[in-house]
Structures are given as structure tokens and as C-alpha cells.
């Protein structure tokens, strides 16, 4: 797995692009509630604290966990998203913590977590950044810790939206130093869509 950090220029471009998605309107994944798949995992007690919500957007998953008494940190590359998450947490009286951070450099957080939650981050990366992302996750997740990852599935029809991911691609990406416990069928809820896109919900432990 590659541990090479992206250049500052590429990081700045990525930050500007993701920030614009929130600054210029509401992106389709910003649905003002947690995704049902992660609610079910929380209900089943599968979010062992401390939890990192990687790519938290405006913070719905982190706030859902904080309301349940789970210690959680939400991080996102987009400052506008983090500002919105902090504002919503304050308005709702929820003690959730949010920071601007790069998913490809989670080691910079200076701490590790028992659980990491990824709702729609893995599928945004190209092959090179996918390897960097997996390495970054490994630096932030404690040995024996659990990653819960939801990504677009190849079963979602049409050319629009994020890159599609197959079960085999997930297993290959996490083949070194990880154990893929299960990959279940799921759906993403999105705003403005007539149907909910197909997803894979993977539970993966760090060896």
C-alpha cells in the first residue's frame, strides 16, 4: 500500500472542489439524517468508541452517535461542511466534535480509533488514491479495530454519480493487513433521486 502524501497543490484543488459542493448548494448526499445502514449498525452495537466519522460532511452520522453517548470525531476536507456540522450540533445541543482533515492523511490527527465509519468516501478515489486511502485508514484504526464502509455498487445503473465498486475490488483493496468480515447489499438515500442507489456495506477489521 502506498503511503505517499498527495502534493499540496492537489490537496488544495480537492479541498476547493469539495468545499464548493457545500458552499454552492446542498449536495445530494446531504440528507439531514444518518443513512439507514449506519443506523442499523449503531442499533446493533457495532460502533465501538472512540469512532472516527471519515468524510463526515455536515455531521449527521457523528451526531447520531454522539446522541447515543458514543465518543466520536467527525472529519471532512471541506471547511464549509465542518462549519455546518458544528452549527447543527450547537443548535441541537449535541456534544459532537468536528475537524477539517484530509482522508488521505488521517495519521495527522495524532490519535487512533476503535471504529471508523466511511459513508461514501472510498468510491471517490482513483486507483492511486484508493491505495493511499487504505494506508491512511490503517494509520488511524487500532489493531483489531473495525471499519464500516458504504460505497456505490456496480449494480447502480447509469453513467452518473460516483465510481462504481465491485465486491472483488473491495476485497482486493483490503487484502494486505485487513480482514473483510462481510460485504452486504445496501442502499444510499440521496436527495432528488427517484430511486436509492445500490451500495455495498462492508465490515472490515484491521489485522
Secondary structure, DSSP 8 states (H G I E B T S, - for coil): -------HHHHHHHHHHHHHHHHTS--TT--SS--HHHHHHHHTT---SSEEEET-TTSHHHHHHHHTT--EEEEES-HHHHHHHHHHHHHHT---EEEE--GGGGGGG---EEEEEEES-GGG--HHHHHHHHHHHHHHEEEEEEEEEEEEBTTS-SS-SS--B-HHHHHHHT-SSEEEEEEEEEE---TT-SS--EEEEEEEEE-
